[in-house]
Amino acid sequence: MNTETVARFDRSKVYVVYCDGIGCNASTKGAYKLALLGFRAKELLGGLDWWRRDGHPVTVSHELNSLYSHPRARARVRVGIRSGR
C-alpha cells in the first residue's frame, strides 16, 4: 500500500480494515499503513469471524464498489471480493 494505490480513496471517510479471523494480523498492518498515509482507519477486532458469531449481517458482492448504493449499507460490513493481488 502506497500513495499510488490509495490515490482514489476518499480522505473524508473512516476505513474499517478487517481479516477473516483472530489469527490474522493483516488488518492491523493495513490500518497502520492507512494511518501513516494520512487516512482515518479502524480495525475490526476479531475480523469477520467474530462479526458473524455476534450475529451481525454481512453483505457480499463480487463487483467492486457495488454495495455503496445500498440504502442500509452503512449498518453492514461491506465485503468486496477481488481476484488477483
Sequence and secondary structure as in RCSB ss.txt:
>XXXX:A:sequence
MNTETVARFDRSKVYVVYCDGIGCNASTKGAYKLALLGFRAKELLGGLDWWRRDGHPVTVSHELNSLYSHPRARA
RVRVGIRSGR
>XXXX:A:secstr
  TTTTTTS TTSEEEE  SSTT  HHHHHHHHHHHTT EEEE TTHHHHHHHTT  EEEESSTTTTTT TTGGG
SEEEE  S  
